[in-house]
Amino acid sequence: MKLDAFFAAHPLFTTRELEGFLASERPAAGRVLLSYHRRAGHIFPVRRGLWASVPAHRTPGQQPVDSLLVASRLTPDAVVAYHGALTLHGLAHSLREEIVVLSGQAVTSPLRFRGTLYRAVPPPGELPAAEALTLGVETWNRQGLDIRVTSLERTVVDCLDRPSLSGGWEEVWRSLESLDVYLDFEKLVDYALKLRTATTAAKVGYFLGENQKRLKVPQAALDRLRGHLPKRAHYVQRGASSRLVRGWNLLVPVLAGEEATEDILI
């Protein structure tokens, strides 16, 4: 049985996917065929159980591998999130050599492949288990394969909630400054409040307030978030030079090139 069509349709595939493809005719042949096609240079391993296909005119060393496809196959339930989701949504301010996915499975160690670090983290613990990997999650087609990614609204909130997984506060802020599309503010605020974290409500409110006119943020969205602020000022990033944003009870890191004010604290 020729696998040309399978390899052409699957630039990246798992051993289980190949075995499923072969199940009707040669259910036991998967591993034998993998060994043969690996020796022939038609495929090469990304990690155990995950393979990349090589077109006829290339060698394994010449064949690029889509890092976001790799991330989407890190675990069977992987959801591309944080900076990887910013990249997929066309918002990432800079390139990073780390991609984080959400997963409900325990992953003992990250994967390093061709200079990129891939790691899985659990979804925010405040979310109900039934929603943690489904709420605000979309399925996209990339190179003919389905990948799961957080929606734009969830991505905005997740990155503000956990900037350390998204390249840091400055990377998140610079990335979100490039937003120029419609946001569903009801969904965005609903999700932010589901995280049940006062600091996150303040960070999301601060971002929306700073961009209210540009993004056409309804006042009602800001008012909902103001009802969940921390009672005293919270740091966004401890140890960083920060300025007090009184309206949101936040101590926000000073961005590069930002002018000092009397509210800047060291």
N, C-alpha and C positions, 0 to 999 in steps of 0.2 A: 504493500500500500504506500503510495507516494504521499509525502507530507508537505510538498511544495505549497499547496493552497493553505494549509494550516500555518506554516511559518510565515507566509506572506501576509496573512490576516492577523498574526500575533507577533508584533515586534518584541513583545515581552510576554512570557507565559510561565505558568507553574507546572510542575510535574503532574499535579492533579488534573489540571486542564487538559494536558495532553492525554492522560489516561482516560479522561472522559470522552475525548474525541475518538479514541481508539476502541472504546468499550464495546461497540456493536460488532466489531470484526476481530480485533486482536487484543483483548483486554489485558493479556499478560506481556505484551510486547513493548510497553512504554519504556522501561528502563533499558532494555536492549537497544532500542532505537535511539534513545538519548545518547548512549555510549557511542554508537556508530556515528551519529550526526555530529557529535562533539569532536571526534577524531577527524571527521571530514571537514571541519571548519564551518559547518552550516549553523551552528549554535555555540554559545559559550555561557558559562555560569556567571550569574550576578551574585548569588549566594546559594546556599543549599536549597534546592527545590524551586529556584527561580532562574529562568533562562532568557537570553536575548537571541533573537534570530539574526542571521547574517545574509543579506542579499547576495546573489551569485557574483556580482562584480566587486565584492569587498571581502576583506579578511576580518577576523574578529578584532584585531587591533585597530582597524580603520573604522569600524562600525560605531557610530555614536549611539548612546543610550539616553533616552529621555528621563531626566532625573525625577520629574514629577510622576511619570509612570512607575518608576521604581518605588517611589514613596507610596503610591497607591496600592502596591502589592506587598508592602512590608508585613502586613498581617491580613488575614482574610476579611476583617471588618474595618480596615483602615479608612480614615477620612482625612484627606489633605486639609490642613488647617494652618492658622497663624501665618507665618511669612510665606509658606508655600501657597496658601490660599490667596494672599495678597498678589503673589506672582501670577497665579491663574486668572485673577480678576484684572490684571493689567495695572496694578497699583504700586507694586514694590518699588521703593526709592532706589535700592541698590541690590546687587547680587549677593547672595549668601551661600556659604558652603555647608549649610545645615538645613535640613527639611524635617519638620516635625509633623507627625500625624497623630490623630486621636485614635485610640483603640481600647476596647474592653478586655483585651487579652494581655496577659503578663508577657513582657518581652525582656529577656534576661540581659541582652546587650545590644547596643546600637550596631548598625551596619555602616561600614565605611567602604565606599566603592568609587573609584576614579576621582578621589579628592573631595567627595561630598559625604557628609555624615548624615545618616538617616536614623531617626529615633521615634519611638512611639511613647506617648504619654496618655494617662487616663483622662477622660473628659472631666470638666469641673464637677466636683463631688456634690455640689448643691442641686444638680439636675436629677430628676427622677431617672432611674435606670432605663426605663422604657423610652425615654426621650433623648438620652445622652448622645446617642449616635444617629439619631434620626431627625430631631428638631432642627430646622434650618440647614438641612443637608440636601444637596442636589447631586444628581448624576449627570456627568458631562461625557461627551465623546472626545477622546484624544487618540489620534492615530488609529481610529477604528475600534478602540477599546473603551469600555465604560470605566470611569473613575468617579469616586465620591469626593465631594469638596463642600466645605461650609459655604452657605449663601453669603452674598455681600453683606447683608445686615448682621448675620452672626459673626462673620469675619471681623467687621468693625468692632463689635463688642468684645469678642475673644481677644483681639490684639490689644485693646485698651485694658482688658482685664488682666492679661498675663503678658506684658510687653517683653519680659525676659525670654519668652519662647518665640518672639516675633522680631528679634534683632535689636531690642532695646527701645526705650521711650522715643528717642530722637528719630530712629528709623520708622517707628509706627506713625509718629506725628507727620513726618515728611511724606510718608506714603499716603496717608489719609488726606493730606492737603491736596492731592491730585484728584480726589473724588469729584466727578462732574456728571454723575448720572443720578437718576431718581432713586431715592431710598424709600422703603416702606417704613415710616417712622413708628407706626403702631407695632409692627412686628419687631423692630429694633428695640424699642423700649420694653415691650413685653418680655423679650429674651433677656435684656439687661437685668430686669427686676427678678426674673426667675433665678438668677445667680445669687440673689439674697446677700449681696455684699455692698455695704454702704460706700466703700471706697470706689468700687466699680461704677455704681450709680453716679457718683460724683465725677469720675473721669469721663464717662460717656456724656454726661450733662455738660461738662466743661468743653469737650470737643464740639458738641452740637451748638453750644452757645457761641463759641468763637467763630463758628461757620454758619450761623443762623441765616444770615441774609443770602449768602452764596448758595447754600443747599436748600433754602426755602423750608427751614425747620419750623413746624408749627409751634406756637407758644405752649400749647397744651402738652406737647411732648416734654418740653423743659420743665413745666410745672409738675408733671408726674415724677420726674427724676428728683426734683428739689424736695419732694416729700420723703425721700429716703437717704438724705445726706448724713454723713457721720456727724456726731455731736461736736467733735473738735477736729482741728486740721489733721489730716493724714498725709504722710509722705507717699508720693508715687514711687520714688526710688531713694531709699535711705543711703546716705553717704555722698549724694550728689549735691552740688550747689543748687539750691531750689528757691523759688519765689512763691510767696503766699498768694493764692487766689481766693480772696475772702468770700466771694459769692458762692463758691463750691466747697469750701473747707478743704482745700487741697494745697499741698506743698509740691509744686511742679518743677521738675528739673529745668534749669536754664539751658536753652538750646544754643548751639554754636551761632555766634553773631548776634544774639539777642541783647538788647540794651539793658543795662542794669537799672533797677528801680529801688526805691527804699524798702520794698518788700523782699528783696533777695536775701536769703539766709545761707550761711556757709555751714 
